[in-house]
């Protein structure tokens, strides 16, 4: 064996293996980084990984069987020992390995510096010694893997119980659940969320029996303050939730909780309706056409079983309100009618239900009822100030009406409550674009992408455009279309025209491509193309025919690079027609607009 290893070293097989692994890793990392920016298909990184793995044994066999000589490559057996220059070749390989390791170290340092922060404090004003806590989604350990929704429901009920305790700072559900399935350790997750305590657990079912295990961990010491298992019949959901919530409350010590009532009654007495609600709520939070379809199906069944189940009505309304945003072919008016009816039913049953008011706000915003939308979302946040989604929607509604400074304040609070939620950073990137701060926009956009919010790719496009990088701009928008499920929709000529505005023939071709996109119902190329080319007439036609989320689309008009379009007659008439000017006259003028005489206005 010793002789074999010595021969491997002499023939530089070991050095080749080391050099190959290091260089191969660098190639894979480079492809993984640049592929999305160049719009390469999702299979490209996987292809290179396979290629590098397949090439390793080939490289090793080649280094064993052949030798590089001054006369060229020869079979190792044909080279005399005295004429061999493997030592010299080995020295060259050493330099290659050292160089590759230096590059790898540099890349590692750069990735750590530009990646997500290792610690995102949940509350920058939190006093030292304050108790902050995050509830992680409970792991489904059932053999059939069919209790994920139940585990999520248990965790969310614990979170909802703890969030009412004034002595605690509780991380939002969205941020905590962002780490579902994460390979990070608990201290690493706690560092990202900025908490002192963590609750984790598992769910395991067999037949009609279920075991729920939960534990409370003090992060600083990695000490288990409390742990307990609960064995129940599956039809005893409410008892399980109450037991766990009460036990965790006791473990946090009664003196810290004060006299707060940690008990909460079930939202329905119908066990099957509650089971369906948990499934529907889980699907609602996943978003996407298929998930929202399935969510509304389960939630409809839940309210059929218990027509007084206010929380299920509110989630049903949310599933209807969000559906057109993910399904451009959906009938927006029909879904908004359904959402409005469901939200009204929820509010009638429970006037203090924050989710019902939030859904009402979203529908009112999309239907151009700005004052109603702002009043409803303010009430929703007042009822549940710990809900990051409420703060997000408040910021979005304000942004869509030009109140970008106020919107920034709301998004700042959403990020504080939800430091691991991609859309919070993504929308903050939009607001950075409104302020003309493109470096900050790029930073928040990257954070949103790291956290899984694909829509931020269109903000990345803007950054590349402002930096005059045509290849990267086309690549990011091509990737955006692919991720949105519309990979074949044309847009290239419109982008090229942005980089060559003096080319009248190219501009004419871009206008033709934009008009064809509108006629053919291509949602994203029309929405963004009309803004890129400053075609207010096309944007208005798009908003009144194709649009499925006017709140989102109105927000784009306030970006610094798109605002010149606001001076066009078609846009000014559109703003008047949809109530924005009346809103401004009543509530106050937005950041970039002011009245001009009695009947006119100007946006700068």
C-alpha positions in Angstrom: 0.0 0.0 0.0 2.9 2.3 0.9 4.5 1.8 -2.5 1.1 2.5 -4.3 0.8 5.8 -2.4 4.3 6.8 -3.2 3.7 6.1 -6.9 0.5 8.1 -6.7 2.5 11.0 -5.3 5.2 10.6 -7.9 2.7 10.7 -10.7 1.1 13.8 -9.2 -2.3 12.0 -8.9 -2.8 13.4 -5.4 -1.9 17.0 -6.5 -4.2 16.7 -9.5 -7.1 15.5 -7.2 -6.6 18.5 -4.9 -6.3 21.0 -7.7 -9.3 19.5 -9.5 -11.5 19.7 -6.4 -10.6 23.3 -5.6 -10.9 24.6 -9.2 -14.1 22.5 -9.7 -15.7 24.1 -6.6 -14.8 27.6 -7.8 -16.4 26.9 -11.2 -19.6 25.6 -9.6 -19.8 28.6 -7.3 -19.2 31.0 -10.2 -21.9 29.4 -12.3 -24.3 29.4 -9.4 -23.7 33.1 -9.0 -23.8 34.3 -12.6 -26.5 31.9 -14.0 -29.5 33.8 -12.6 -28.1 37.2 -13.7 -27.5 36.0 -17.3 -31.0 34.4 -17.4 -29.6 30.9 -17.9 -32.1 28.0 -17.4 -32.4 26.5 -13.9 -30.7 23.3 -15.0 -27.4 25.0 -15.9 -25.8 24.9 -12.4 -26.9 21.2 -11.9 -25.3 20.4 -15.3 -22.0 21.9 -14.2 -22.0 20.0 -10.9 -22.6 16.7 -12.8 -19.9 17.6 -15.3 -17.3 18.4 -12.6 -18.1 15.1 -10.7 -17.9 13.0 -13.9 -14.6 14.7 -14.8 -12.9 13.9 -11.5 -12.2 10.2 -12.1 -11.3 10.9 -15.7 -8.7 13.5 -14.6 -7.3 11.1 -12.0 -7.0 8.2 -14.6 -5.3 10.6 -17.0 -2.8 11.8 -14.4 -1.9 8.1 -13.6 -1.7 6.9 -17.1 0.0 9.9 -18.8 2.9 12.2 -18.1 3.7 15.7 -19.4 7.2 15.8 -20.9 9.2 18.4 -22.9 8.2 16.4 -26.0 4.5 16.4 -25.2 2.1 14.1 -23.4 3.2 10.5 -23.3 2.1 7.3 -21.5 3.8 7.1 -18.1 5.1 3.6 -18.7 7.0 4.9 -21.8 8.9 7.6 -19.9 12.3 6.7 -18.4 12.6 7.5 -14.7 15.7 9.6 -15.5 13.8 11.7 -18.1 10.7 12.2 -15.9 9.9 15.8 -15.0 7.0 14.9 -12.6 8.8 16.8 -9.8 8.7 20.0 -11.9 5.1 19.4 -12.9 4.3 18.9 -9.3 5.7 22.2 -8.3 3.6 23.9 -11.0 0.5 22.1 -9.6 1.4 23.4 -6.1 1.3 26.9 -7.4 -2.1 26.2 -9.1 -3.5 24.8 -5.8 -2.2 27.7 -3.8 -3.6 30.2 -6.3 -7.0 28.4 -6.4 -7.1 28.3 -2.6 -6.4 32.1 -2.4 -9.2 32.7 -4.9 -11.5 30.4 -3.0 -10.7 32.2 0.3 -11.4 35.6 -1.3 -14.7 34.3 -2.7 -15.7 33.0 0.7 -14.9 36.3 2.4 -16.8 38.2 -0.3 -19.8 35.9 0.0 -19.9 36.3 3.8 -19.6 40.1 3.5 -22.3 40.5 0.8 -24.7 37.8 2.1 -27.5 38.2 4.6 -26.5 39.6 8.0 -25.7 37.0 10.6 -27.8 38.7 13.2 -30.9 40.8 12.4 -32.2 42.3 15.6 -36.0 42.0 16.0 -36.2 45.2 18.0 -33.4 47.7 17.9 -34.8 49.4 21.0 -35.0 46.2 23.0 -33.4 46.6 26.5 -30.7 44.3 27.6 -32.1 41.3 29.4 -35.5 41.6 27.7 -37.1 38.3 26.8 -37.6 37.8 23.1 -38.8 34.6 21.6 -39.4 32.9 18.3 -41.7 29.9 17.7 -40.3 27.6 14.9 -42.7 25.5 12.8 -43.1 22.1 14.4 -41.5 19.2 12.4 -43.8 16.6 10.9 -42.3 13.3 11.9 -45.3 11.1 10.9 -44.6 8.2 8.7 -47.1 9.5 6.1 -45.7 13.0 6.3 -49.3 14.3 6.3 -49.4 16.5 9.4 -47.4 19.5 8.3 -50.4 21.7 8.4 -51.2 20.5 11.9 -47.7 21.2 13.2 -47.8 24.7 11.6 -51.2 25.3 13.2 -49.9 24.3 16.7 -46.8 26.6 16.3 -49.0 29.5 15.1 -51.4 29.1 18.0 -48.5 29.2 20.5 -47.2 32.3 18.7 -50.6 34.0 18.8 -50.9 33.3 22.5 -47.5 34.6 23.4 -47.8 37.8 21.2 -50.5 39.1 23.6 -48.1 39.0 26.5 -46.7 42.5 26.9 -43.5 41.4 28.7 -42.4 39.4 25.6 -41.0 40.4 22.2 -42.3 37.8 19.8 -40.9 37.3 16.3 -43.5 37.2 13.6 -44.8 34.0 12.1 -43.4 34.8 8.6 -39.9 35.3 9.9 -39.9 32.3 12.1 -41.4 30.0 9.5 -38.8 31.2 6.9 -36.4 28.7 8.6 -38.7 25.7 8.0 -36.4 22.9 6.9 -33.3 25.0 7.4 -30.0 23.2 8.1 -28.9 26.1 10.4 -28.4 25.4 14.1 -30.7 26.8 16.6 -28.1 29.4 17.8 -27.6 30.5 14.2 -31.4 30.9 13.6 -31.7 32.8 16.9 -28.9 35.1 15.8 -30.7 35.8 12.5 -33.9 36.5 14.3 -32.3 38.3 17.3 -34.1 36.4 20.0 -33.1 35.1 23.4 -35.4 32.1 23.5 -36.7 29.6 21.0 -39.6 27.2 21.0 -39.4 24.1 18.7 -41.2 20.9 18.5 -42.5 18.0 16.5 -45.7 16.2 15.6 -46.0 12.5 15.1 -49.3 10.7 14.2 -50.3 7.1 14.0 -53.9 6.3 13.2 -56.1 8.7 15.3 -53.4 9.2 17.9 -51.0 12.1 17.8 -48.0 13.0 19.9 -46.9 16.7 20.1 -43.5 17.4 21.6 -42.4 20.9 22.5 -39.4 22.4 24.2 -38.3 25.9 25.3 -34.6 26.7 24.8 -32.5 29.5 26.3 -30.2 30.4 23.4 -27.3 31.9 25.3 -26.8 28.8 27.3 -28.3 26.3 24.9 -30.3 25.1 28.0 -33.7 23.4 27.8 -35.8 25.3 30.2 -38.8 23.1 29.6 -39.8 20.1 27.5 -43.0 18.1 27.4 -44.8 15.6 25.2 -48.6 15.4 24.7 -50.5 12.4 23.6 -54.0 13.0 22.3 -56.7 11.9 20.0 -56.7 13.9 16.8 -60.1 15.2 17.6 -58.8 16.9 20.7 -56.9 19.7 18.9 -58.0 22.6 21.1 -56.9 20.8 24.3 -53.4 20.2 22.8 -53.0 23.9 21.9 -54.2 25.1 25.3 -51.9 22.7 27.2 -48.8 23.6 25.3 -49.5 27.4 25.4 -50.1 27.3 29.1 -47.0 25.2 29.8 -44.7 27.5 27.8 -46.2 30.5 29.6 -45.4 29.0 33.0 -41.9 28.2 31.9 -41.3 31.8 31.1 -42.1 32.6 34.7 -45.4 34.2 35.8 -43.7 37.3 37.2 -42.4 38.2 33.7 -45.8 37.7 32.1 -47.6 39.6 34.9 -51.3 39.3 35.0 -51.7 38.8 31.2 -54.2 36.2 30.3 -52.4 33.7 28.1 -55.5 31.5 27.5 -57.5 31.8 24.3 -60.7 30.1 23.3 -60.9 28.1 20.1 -62.1 30.0 17.0 -64.6 27.3 16.3 -66.2 24.4 18.1 -66.3 22.3 15.0 -63.1 20.1 15.0 -63.4 19.2 11.3 -63.9 22.8 10.3 -60.8 23.7 12.3 -58.8 21.0 10.6 -59.8 22.3 7.2 -58.9 25.9 8.3 -55.4 24.8 9.4 -54.9 23.1 6.0 -56.3 26.1 4.1 -54.3 28.6 6.2 -51.1 26.7 5.5 -51.7 26.7 1.7 -52.7 30.4 1.8 -49.3 31.3 3.2 -47.5 29.3 0.4 -49.1 31.6 -2.3 -49.2 30.7 -6.0 -52.1 29.7 -8.2 -52.4 26.0 -7.2 -51.9 26.7 -3.5 -54.5 29.5 -3.4 -57.0 27.3 -5.3 -56.5 24.5 -2.8 -56.7 27.0 0.1 -60.0 28.5 -1.0 -61.4 25.0 -1.5 -60.6 23.9 2.1 -61.7 27.2 3.6 -65.0 27.1 1.8 -65.6 23.7 3.3 -64.6 25.0 6.7 -67.2 27.8 6.6 -69.8 25.4 5.3 -69.3 23.3 8.4 -69.3 26.4 10.7 -70.8 29.5 9.1 -69.8 31.5 12.2 -66.1 30.7 11.8 -64.8 34.3 11.4 -61.1 33.5 11.0 -61.9 31.0 8.2 -64.0 33.7 6.4 -61.2 36.2 6.7 -58.6 33.7 5.2 -61.1 32.8 2.5 -61.3 36.4 1.6 -57.5 36.7 1.6 -57.2 33.7 -0.8 -59.7 35.4 -3.2 -58.1 38.8 -3.0 -54.6 37.5 -3.7 -55.5 35.0 -6.4 -55.6 37.4 -9.4 -52.1 38.7 -8.5 -50.7 35.2 -9.1 -53.0 34.3 -12.0 -53.2 37.0 -14.6 -55.9 35.2 -16.5 -58.3 35.3 -13.5 -61.4 37.5 -13.5 -60.2 40.2 -11.1 -63.7 41.7 -10.5 -65.2 38.3 -9.7 -62.5 37.4 -7.2 -62.6 40.8 -5.6 -66.3 40.5 -5.2 -65.8 37.2 -3.5 -63.1 38.6 -1.3 -65.2 41.6 -0.2 -68.2 39.4 0.7 -66.0 37.0 2.8 -64.2 39.9 4.5 -67.5 41.6 5.4 -68.8 38.3 6.8 -65.7 37.9 8.9 -66.0 41.5 10.3 -69.7 41.0 11.0 -68.9 37.9 13.0 -65.9 39.4 14.8 -65.5 43.2 14.5 -62.1 43.0 16.2 -60.6 40.5 13.7 -57.5 42.2 12.2 -57.4 39.8 9.2 -60.9 40.7 8.1 -60.0 44.4 8.1 -56.7 43.8 6.3 -58.6 41.9 3.5 -61.1 44.7 3.2 -58.3 47.2 2.9 -56.6 45.3 0.1 -59.8 45.0 -1.9 -60.7 48.6 -1.4 -57.1 49.6 -2.5 -57.4 47.6 -5.7 -60.8 49.1 -6.4 -59.4 52.7 -6.1 -61.2 53.4 -2.8 -58.1 54.9 -1.2 -59.6 56.6 1.9 -61.5 53.4 2.8 -58.4 51.3 2.2 -56.2 53.4 4.5 -58.8 53.5 7.2 -59.3 49.8 7.1 -55.6 48.9 7.2 -55.0 51.4 10.0 -57.7 49.7 12.0 -56.3 46.2 11.2 -52.8 47.2 12.5 -54.4 48.8 15.6 -56.1 45.6 16.4 -52.9 43.5 15.8 -49.8 45.7 15.9 -47.5 42.6 16.0 -48.6 41.5 12.6 -45.9 42.3 10.1 -48.2 41.7 7.1 -50.5 44.5 8.3 -47.6 46.9 8.4 -46.4 45.7 5.0 -49.9 46.1 3.4 -50.2 49.6 5.0 -46.9 50.6 3.4 -47.9 49.1 0.1 -51.3 51.0 0.0 -49.5 54.3 0.9 -46.8 53.7 -1.7 -49.4 53.0 -4.4 -50.8 56.5 -3.8 -47.5 58.3 -3.8 -47.0 58.6 0.0 -43.5 57.1 -0.2 -42.1 58.6 2.9 -45.0 57.3 5.1 -44.7 54.0 3.3 -41.0 53.8 4.2 -41.9 54.2 7.9 -44.4 51.3 7.7 -42.0 49.1 5.8 -39.3 49.8 8.4 -41.7 48.4 11.1 -42.5 45.4 8.9 -38.8 44.6 8.6 -38.4 45.0 12.3 -41.2 42.6 13.0 -40.2 40.3 10.1 -36.5 40.4 9.5 -36.5 37.1 7.6 -39.4 37.9 5.2 -38.3 38.5 1.6 -41.2 40.7 0.5 -40.5 43.2 3.2 -37.0 43.9 1.8 -38.3 43.7 -1.7 -40.9 46.4 -1.2 -38.3 48.6 0.7 -36.2 48.2 -2.5 -39.1 49.7 -4.5 -39.2 52.7 -2.1 -35.4 53.1 -2.4 -36.0 53.3 -6.1 -38.6 56.1 -5.5 -36.0 58.0 -3.5 -33.4 57.5 -6.3 -31.1 55.5 -3.9 -30.1 52.7 -6.3 -27.3 51.3 -4.2 -29.7 50.8 -1.3 -32.3 49.5 -3.7 -29.8 46.9 -4.9 -28.9 45.9 -1.4 -32.5 45.4 -0.3 -33.3 43.6 -3.6 -30.5 41.1 -3.0 -31.7 40.5 0.5 -35.2 39.9 -0.8 -33.8 37.4 -3.4 -31.8 35.6 -0.7 -35.0 35.2 1.3 -36.9 33.8 -1.6 -38.9 36.7 -3.0 -38.4 36.3 -6.7 -40.3 39.4 -7.7 -37.3 41.4 -6.6 -35.6 40.4 -9.9 -37.4 43.3 -11.6 -35.7 45.7 -9.2 -32.4 44.1 -10.0 -33.2 44.8 -13.6 -33.5 48.5 -12.7 -30.2 48.5 -11.0 -28.5 47.0 -14.1 -30.3 49.5 -16.3 -29.1 52.5 -14.2 -25.6 51.1 -14.4 -25.9 50.6 -18.2 -25.3 46.9 -18.2 -27.5 45.6 -21.0 -26.5 41.9 -20.7 -27.2 41.7 -17.0 -30.4 43.7 -17.4 -31.8 41.3 -20.0 -30.6 38.3 -18.0 -32.3 39.4 -14.8 -35.6 40.2 -16.6 -35.5 36.9 -18.5 -35.0 35.0 -15.2 -37.9 37.1 -13.7 -40.2 36.0 -16.5 -39.2 32.3 -16.1 -39.7 32.4 -12.4 -43.2 34.0 -13.0 -44.1 31.1 -15.3 -44.0 33.2 -18.5 -40.6 32.4 -20.0 -41.5 32.9 -23.7 -43.0 36.4 -23.6 -40.9 38.8 -25.7 -39.3 41.9 -24.2 -35.7 42.1 -25.6 -36.3 44.8 -28.2 -37.9 47.1 -25.6 -34.8 46.7 -23.3 -32.4 47.3 -26.1 -34.2 50.5 -27.0 -33.6 51.7 -23.4 -29.8 51.4 -24.0 -30.0 53.1 -27.5 -32.6 55.8 -27.2 -31.1 57.7 -30.2 -31.8 54.8 -32.6 -35.2 55.7 -34.0 -35.6 52.4 -35.9 -35.0 50.4 -32.7 -37.4 52.6 -30.8 -40.1 52.0 -33.4 -39.5 48.2 -33.2 -39.7 48.5 -29.4 -43.0 50.3 -29.6 -44.4 47.7 -31.9 -43.2 44.9 -29.5 -44.9 46.7 -26.6 -48.2 47.1 -28.5 -48.1 43.5 -29.6 -47.5 42.4 -26.0 -50.6 44.3 -24.9 -52.8 42.9 -27.7 -51.6 39.4 -26.9 -52.2 39.8 -23.2 -48.5 39.4 -22.1 -48.9 40.8 -18.5 -45.3 41.5 -17.4 -43.8 42.8 -20.6 -46.7 45.2 -21.0 -46.6 46.4 -17.4 -42.9 47.1 -17.4 -42.4 47.9 -21.1 -44.9 50.7 -20.8 -42.9 52.2 -17.9 -39.5 51.6 -19.6 -40.6 53.3 -22.8 -42.7 56.0 -21.0 -45.8 55.1 -22.9 -48.5 56.4 -20.6 -51.2 55.5 -23.2 -50.2 51.9 -23.1 -49.9 51.8 -19.3 -53.5 53.1 -19.0 -54.8 50.6 -21.5 -53.0 47.9 -19.6 -54.3 49.1 -16.2 -57.9 49.1 -17.5 -57.8 45.8 -19.3 -55.0 43.4 -18.2 -54.3 44.7 -14.7 -55.0 42.2 -11.8 -53.4 44.3 -9.0 -53.7 48.0 -9.4 -52.1 48.6 -6.0 -48.9 46.9 -7.2 -48.9 48.6 -10.6 -49.6 52.1 -9.2 -46.6 51.7 -7.0 -44.3 51.5 -10.0 -45.2 55.0 -11.2 -43.5 56.6 -8.2 -40.0 55.2 -9.0 -37.6 58.0 -9.8 -36.8 56.6 -13.2 -40.5 56.2 -14.2 -41.9 59.4 -12.7 -41.5 61.6 -15.8 -44.5 59.7 -17.2 -46.7 61.2 -14.6 -46.7 64.5 -16.6 -48.4 62.8 -19.6 -52.0 63.8 -20.2 -53.2 60.1 -20.3 -51.7 59.4 -16.9 -53.1 62.6 -15.3 -56.6 61.7 -16.6 -56.2 58.2 -15.3 -55.2 59.4 -11.8 -58.2 61.7 -11.7 -60.5 59.0 -13.0 -59.4 56.6 -10.3 -59.7 58.9 -7.4 -56.1 59.7 -6.5 -56.4 63.4 -7.0 -59.5 63.6 -4.9 -57.7 61.6 -2.2 -54.7 64.0 -2.3 -57.0 67.0 -2.0 -58.6 65.5 1.1 -55.7 63.7 2.8 -52.8 65.8 1.6 -50.5 65.8 -1.4 -47.9 63.0 -1.8 -44.2 63.5 -1.8 -43.7 64.3 -5.5 -46.9 66.1 -6.4 -48.5 69.4 -5.7 -51.6 71.3 -6.8 -51.4 73.7 -9.8 -54.1 76.2 -9.7 -57.7 75.1 -8.9 -58.1 72.1 -11.2 -54.6 70.9 -12.2 -51.6 69.4 -10.5 -48.0 68.6 -11.3 -45.8 65.6 -10.2 -42.1 66.2 -10.3 
